[in-house]
Amino acid sequence: GDNEVWHEGNLEIGGRNLATSPENGEFVRYNLGTGNYGAVVNEREFVVFNTANGSSLLFDFSEVDVGQTYTINADMSDTMSSVVGVAVYDKDKNLLELSDLLGGDLSWTSTYKSYVKYSNTLLEPPFRFTVVDERVKYVRLRLGIYNASRVTRDVTIKYPKLEKGTIATDWTPAPEDIQEQIDKKWEYNENT
């Protein structure tokens, strides 16, 4: 099924991309304030403008399960100062601004209102986190620029992926995005 995870010893391999197309997200600053901080190129890549510290794309909501480990992966090679992480939400999609909700590679950072990894150098995902608090029902992937003064131009981020399991797999579109493309094609054909 869509959400199955294959187990081999301590390894968990999921494969299904839980991060829907960047077109379904919104560009934000470090504190989640929205604005004109980037542009979507296509379902595989987006550009973050070098206009403000902490500019990133906040993807649409992805449902998560307590006790499950997830892997974040993306090609961040175009930026030398990056932020990678997730904002965390309850069952009603209210932002949870608390530490100790997730375990793993990401750290709670109140400035970002998210669990993140950030650096003035190149970050090289994959990064993993485990949902450890039952209040957590959704996350929103965020990828972008950490320190705008260290980046002299807009940057492109490619192949964003959030998946169940401990092993990063090659990029694939989220099933919702494939269905959306099919529906658009169907509508176009019916109207012509």
C-alpha positions as a printed Julia matrix, in Angstrom:
192×3 Matrix{Float64}:
   0.0    0.0     0.0
   0.91   3.68   -0.11
   2.19   3.89    3.44
   3.9    0.53    3.81
   7.43   0.38    5.13
   9.75  -2.49    4.26
  11.85  -3.68    7.23
  15.26  -5.32    7.08
  16.9   -5.49   10.5
  17.07  -1.91   11.83
  16.54  -0.44    8.36
  13.15   0.86    7.29
  12.55   1.74    3.66
   9.38   3.6     2.72
   9.66   5.16   -0.72
   6.37   7.1    -0.94
   6.94  10.84   -1.07
   4.78  12.47    1.63
   5.77  15.98    0.48
   3.32  17.11   -2.16
   4.32  19.45   -4.98
   5.97  22.73   -3.93
   2.99  24.44   -5.62
   0.89  23.37   -2.6
   3.22  25.07   -0.13
   3.97  28.66    0.8
   7.16  30.68    1.07
   7.92  31.9     4.58
  10.57  33.63    6.66
  12.19  32.0     9.68
   9.18  32.81   11.93
   6.65  31.34    9.44
   5.53  34.77    8.21
   4.49  34.42    4.58
   5.74  36.58    1.73
   7.36  36.71   -1.69
  10.41  34.67   -0.72
  10.58  32.24   -3.63
   9.08  30.71   -6.74
   8.11  27.2    -7.78
   9.81  25.92  -10.94
   8.02  22.55  -11.13
   7.15  19.59   -8.88
  10.84  18.72   -8.59
  12.39  22.09   -7.82
  11.87  25.58   -6.49
  13.88  28.77   -6.03
  14.33  30.56   -2.71
  15.04  34.27   -3.11
  18.02  35.69   -1.28
  15.93  38.44    0.32
  15.81  37.61    4.01
  17.32  35.29    6.62
  15.43  32.07    7.05
  13.55  32.23    3.75
  12.19  28.79    2.97
   9.38  26.84    1.38
   6.9   25.41    3.86
   5.24  22.44    2.17
   1.63  21.36    2.65
   0.62  19.18    5.62
   1.84  15.57    5.72
   0.21  13.14    8.15
   2.61  11.35   10.51
   2.39   8.56   13.1
   3.75   8.48   16.65
   6.7    6.1    16.98
   7.5    6.28   13.25
  10.81   7.5    11.84
  10.81   9.75    8.76
  13.58  10.79    6.39
  13.98  14.2     4.74
  15.98  14.39    1.56
  16.63  17.08   -1.06
  19.38  18.36   -3.31
  20.58  21.4    -1.36
  23.87  21.72   -3.29
  23.01  25.15   -4.73
  23.11  26.88   -1.33
  25.99  27.26    1.11
  23.8   28.33    4.03
  20.75  26.12    4.47
  17.87  25.21    6.73
  16.13  21.82    6.64
  13.34  20.74    8.95
   9.67  20.41    9.78
   7.03  22.5    11.51
   4.86  20.3    13.78
   1.05  20.35   14.14
  -1.72  18.68   16.15
  -4.84  16.87   14.83
  -6.56  20.22   14.18
  -3.51  21.53   12.28
  -2.57  23.95   15.06
   1.15  24.68   15.26
   2.84  22.99   18.24
   5.62  25.18   19.6
   7.13  22.73   22.07
  10.41  20.91   22.47
  10.61  17.11   22.91
   7.92  16.3    20.31
  10.43  14.78   17.88
  13.65  12.83   18.27
  16.49  12.42   15.79
  18.67  14.76   13.73
  16.5   17.89   14.05
  16.46  20.3    16.99
  13.6   22.46   18.27
  14.36  26.1    17.46
  11.85  28.64   18.77
  13.05  31.32   16.32
  11.99  29.07   13.45
   8.94  27.66   15.26
  10.16  24.35   13.85
  12.45  21.39   14.33
  15.4   22.18   12.07
  18.98  21.63   11.15
  20.71  24.75    9.87
  24.23  25.77    8.99
  26.35  28.48    7.4
  27.82  25.66    5.33
  26.25  23.2     2.94
  23.79  20.83    4.6
  23.73  17.42    3.03
  20.53  15.54    3.73
  19.2   12.97    4.42
  18.12  13.84    7.94
  15.83  11.75   10.12
  13.31  12.41   12.85
  11.0   10.23   14.93
   7.6   11.37   16.2
   7.75  10.79   19.98
   4.66  12.67   21.2
   1.11  11.51   20.46
  -0.1   15.11   20.01
   1.85  15.31   16.73
  -0.4   14.38   13.78
   1.04  16.5    10.94
   4.32  18.04    9.83
   5.16  20.55    7.13
   8.52  20.09    5.46
  10.61  23.26    5.19
  13.69  23.77    3.03
  15.53  27.01    2.35
  18.23  29.58    3.1
  19.52  30.0     6.66
  21.74  33.1     6.52
  21.02  35.36    3.54
  24.27  37.33    4.04
  26.25  34.14    3.3
  24.41  33.52    0.02
  24.99  36.01   -2.8
  22.12  34.92   -5.08
  18.8   33.11   -5.25
  19.17  29.35   -4.8
  17.49  26.34   -6.35
  16.48  23.34   -4.24
  15.66  20.12   -6.06
  13.99  16.77   -5.4
  12.31  17.47   -2.02
  11.23  14.27   -0.32
   9.73  13.32    3.03
   9.24   9.59    3.5
   8.6    6.99    6.16
  11.59   4.95    7.2
  15.29   5.4     7.89
  16.63   5.06    4.34
  16.42   7.83    1.75
  15.21   6.64   -1.65
  15.25   8.38   -5.03
  12.8   11.22   -5.62
   9.31  10.37   -6.81
   6.25  12.61   -6.97
   3.65  12.23   -4.25
   0.71  10.08   -5.42
  -1.61  13.08   -4.86
   0.44  15.06   -7.39
   0.2   12.32  -10.01
  -3.58  12.14   -9.54
  -3.82  15.93   -9.81
  -1.95  15.83  -13.14
  -4.27  13.07  -14.43
  -7.34  15.07  -13.34
  -6.08  18.24  -15.06
  -5.4   16.32  -18.28
  -8.86  14.72  -18.1
 -10.55  18.11  -17.58
  -8.59  19.63  -20.47
  -9.56  16.78  -22.81
 -13.23  16.97  -21.8
 -13.32  20.72  -22.43
 -11.71  20.6   -25.88
